Amino acid sequence: LTGSKDSVSPVTCQPSGEARLLVQGLRDAVPYIREHEGHVFVIAFGGEALDQPAAFERLIRDIVLIADLGARLVLVPGTRPQINRRLSEAGFSERFHHGLRVTEPGMIAPLTEAVGAVQFDVISWLSARLSLASGSGLAQRVLTGNFVTARPMGVIDGVDLGHTGAVRRVDVDGVRDALGDGSIVVQTNLGFSPTGELFNLRAEEVAESMAVALGADKLIFLTDPLEDLPTAMSLDDVERLLERSDEDALSTEFRLHLQSAVRACSRGVDRIHLVDRDVDGALLVELYTRDGCGTLITSEPYERIRPATPDDIGGILALLEPMEQAGVLVRRSREQLELETDRFVVIDRDGDIIACAALYPFPAERTAELAALVVHPAYRGGGRAARLLAYMENRARSLGLESIFLLSTQTTAFFREKGFADERLDNLPAERRAFYNLKRNSRIFRKWL
Ligand SMILES: CC(C)(COP(=O)(O)OP(=O)(O)OC[C@H]1O[C@@H](n2cnc3c(N)ncnc32)[C@H](O)[C@@H]1OP(=O)(O)O)[C@@H](O)C(=O)NCCC(=O)NCCS
């Protein structure tokens, strides 16, 4: 700089549209990053994923990022298409019994070649990304080992399945030690018996057993899902889908993933995610945003925040009325609620409305009033009001508003803790001031977004 300091024009920091999106994205993601830190996720994908190198490279990049952000990852690659190809090159014809491959002793060599090649491919993709991360994150290395002990399936209906096996035991301590060291564990579908015999396992069963034995927080299938799957499904929903879809409707890969999801869920894995492996960034969106973009299978009652519809009016009234009678909230008639339904959002717990809130924008003043924030007494203390508040703040931001204000008589400390500060009546939009009820003597709060 040659000019004097005085001649340098001041820098104004007005983030561009793209930068604003980034800021919003970070604000949304950080709570999930914290929530997932130290949690164990088992991620399974079919060998089909490796047949799409460009999409697979993006997946590996995202997987390493997730590990770098502190989640503990076990990857279970499937190898079915690779095994099929290698066996056919070696002149073997496929033989299945009750959906299980008959693995003859002569198949072991081509089988280990196929599985070994997938294992080394996955390790090599991961290593390349980990070295790019340059050791700055939490994930450091890739580890694989004899974590799964197998047993033979034996003879079923007179048919000897040979080296086709089932999972007998998972070395939970071994896997946990590896994860605790910052390693990403890769576990293929080969298992060993205590006498060193090698068995061909189903990758889905390996993933499922790993998730159950480790008490994993999530089992994630990167898969080839049906279009238009709902964002959440119960076990019954998945079983119905499997029953009513004929062979052609679901890919073999997806069907196996669904079947495995049902078993894992019934064996105690609470959250199973189905994520489209071909959609760039889908895994990150599923894990680090509120709405996600995959399908969650859970045996827990499913809760979600969503805009209210006219069908919710009864549920909203049932929440508001006791609060209105207690003088905590101002009374709203059913008619008024019918006119204002689109201002409301609700928390729907398996069809029951257990919380609600409303947002009334004043676009000219670039602000909005938050009102009618109620959580059913049986569900208080679980962070639901905080989630509704965050949802409404996002809604206000997306409307281009700069602040949210509210009136409260009995919940002042709660809002202060959430970043609201005292505000004066004079500073409210004139239209709202006109309706201020002096008798209620409510405190006014505002939060700048
Ligand atoms: C206020 C209310 C919405 C909070 O719902 P919630 O789901 O329990 O809220 P969260 O779980 O997100 O937050 C709970 C925290 O808020 C605190 N809190 C709840 N009500 C409070 C109040 N009236 N004053 C101060 N703090 C309060 C809790 O002590 C808890 O704090 P902690 O986490 O440190 O223990 C709920 O108590 C309610 O419906 N109250 C009646 C209606 C009402 O007052 N609405 C606000 C006026 S618009």
The ligand as an SDF file (V2000), in Angstrom:
LIG
                    3D

 48 50  0  0  0  0  0  0  0  0999 V2000
  -41.7950  -23.1310   27.8360 C   0  0  0  0  0  0  0  0  0  0  0  0
  -41.9760  -24.4890   27.1750 C   0  0  0  0  0  0  0  0  0  0  0  0
  -42.4600  -24.2430   25.7390 C   0  0  0  0  0  0  0  0  0  0  0  0
  -40.6430  -25.2300   27.1890 C   0  0  0  0  0  0  0  0  0  0  0  0
  -40.7930  -26.4780   26.5370 O   0  0  0  0  0  0  0  0  0  0  0  0
  -39.7070  -27.6420   26.6890 P   0  0  0  0  0  0  0  0  0  0  0  0
  -39.9120  -28.6400   25.5870 O   0  0  0  0  0  0  0  0  0  0  0  0
  -39.6890  -28.1480   28.0730 O   0  0  0  0  0  0  0  0  0  0  0  0
  -38.3750  -26.8250   26.4170 O   0  0  0  0  0  0  0  0  0  0  0  0
  -36.9080  -27.3430   26.2110 P   0  0  0  0  0  0  0  0  0  0  0  0
  -36.8210  -28.7940   26.5510 O   0  0  0  0  0  0  0  0  0  0  0  0
  -36.4270  -26.9050   24.8770 O   0  0  0  0  0  0  0  0  0  0  0  0
  -36.1290  -26.4660   27.2880 O   0  0  0  0  0  0  0  0  0  0  0  0
  -36.2570  -26.8070   28.6330 C   0  0  0  0  0  0  0  0  0  0  0  0
  -35.5090  -25.7960   29.4680 C   0  0  0  0  0  0  0  0  0  0  0  0
  -36.2880  -24.6010   29.5890 O   0  0  0  0  0  0  0  0  0  0  0  0
  -36.5270  -24.3410   30.9690 C   0  0  0  0  0  0  0  0  0  0  0  0
  -37.8590  -23.7390   31.1340 N   0  0  0  0  0  0  0  0  0  0  0  0
  -39.0270  -24.2880   30.8030 C   0  0  0  0  0  0  0  0  0  0  0  0
  -40.0240  -23.4320   31.1520 N   0  0  0  0  0  0  0  0  0  0  0  0
  -39.4570  -22.3680   31.7070 C   0  0  0  0  0  0  0  0  0  0  0  0
  -39.9340  -21.1720   32.2700 C   0  0  0  0  0  0  0  0  0  0  0  0
  -41.2380  -20.8870   32.3640 N   0  0  0  0  0  0  0  0  0  0  0  0
  -39.0400  -20.2830   32.7500 N   0  0  0  0  0  0  0  0  0  0  0  0
  -37.7270  -20.5300   32.6910 C   0  0  0  0  0  0  0  0  0  0  0  0
  -37.1930  -21.6560   32.1750 N   0  0  0  0  0  0  0  0  0  0  0  0
  -38.0640  -22.5670   31.7030 C   0  0  0  0  0  0  0  0  0  0  0  0
  -36.4550  -25.6890   31.6250 C   0  0  0  0  0  0  0  0  0  0  0  0
  -36.1460  -25.5490   32.9930 O   0  0  0  0  0  0  0  0  0  0  0  0
  -35.3280  -26.3470   30.8670 C   0  0  0  0  0  0  0  0  0  0  0  0
  -34.0970  -25.8730   31.3090 O   0  0  0  0  0  0  0  0  0  0  0  0
  -32.8670  -26.8800   31.5330 P   0  0  0  0  0  0  0  0  0  0  0  0
  -32.6240  -27.5170   30.1800 O   0  0  0  0  0  0  0  0  0  0  0  0
  -31.7460  -25.9980   31.9770 O   0  0  0  0  0  0  0  0  0  0  0  0
  -33.3310  -27.8480   32.5340 O   0  0  0  0  0  0  0  0  0  0  0  0
  -43.0110  -25.3760   27.9280 C   0  0  0  0  0  0  0  0  0  0  0  0
  -42.6510  -25.4150   29.2700 O   0  0  0  0  0  0  0  0  0  0  0  0
  -44.4290  -24.8860   27.7910 C   0  0  0  0  0  0  0  0  0  0  0  0
  -45.1300  -25.3290   26.8960 O   0  0  0  0  0  0  0  0  0  0  0  0
  -44.8690  -23.9850   28.6810 N   0  0  0  0  0  0  0  0  0  0  0  0
  -46.1960  -23.4500   28.6610 C   0  0  0  0  0  0  0  0  0  0  0  0
  -46.4130  -22.4710   27.5210 C   0  0  0  0  0  0  0  0  0  0  0  0
  -45.4630  -21.2930   27.5440 C   0  0  0  0  0  0  0  0  0  0  0  0
  -45.1080  -20.7690   28.5790 O   0  0  0  0  0  0  0  0  0  0  0  0
  -45.0850  -20.8390   26.3350 N   0  0  0  0  0  0  0  0  0  0  0  0
  -44.2030  -19.7080   26.1510 C   0  0  0  0  0  0  0  0  0  0  0  0
  -44.9630  -18.4560   26.0020 C   0  0  0  0  0  0  0  0  0  0  0  0
  -45.2030  -18.0400   24.2980 S   0  0  0  0  0  0  0  0  0  0  0  0
  1  2  1  0
  2  3  1  0
  2  4  1  0
  2 36  1  0
  4  5  1  0
  5  6  1  0
  6  7  2  0
  6  8  1  0
  6  9  1  0
  9 10  1  0
 10 11  2  0
 10 12  1  0
 10 13  1  0
 13 14  1  0
 14 15  1  0
 15 16  1  0
 15 30  1  0
 16 17  1  0
 17 18  1  0
 17 28  1  0
 18 19  1  0
 18 27  1  0
 19 20  2  0
 20 21  1  0
 21 22  1  0
 21 27  2  0
 22 23  1  0
 22 24  2  0
 24 25  1  0
 25 26  2  0
 26 27  1  0
 28 29  1  0
 28 30  1  0
 30 31  1  0
 31 32  1  0
 32 33  2  0
 32 34  1  0
 32 35  1  0
 36 37  1  0
 36 38  1  0
 38 39  2  0
 38 40  1  0
 40 41  1  0
 41 42  1  0
 42 43  1  0
 43 44  2  0
 43 45  1  0
 45 46  1  0
 46 47  1  0
 47 48  1  0
M  END
$$$$
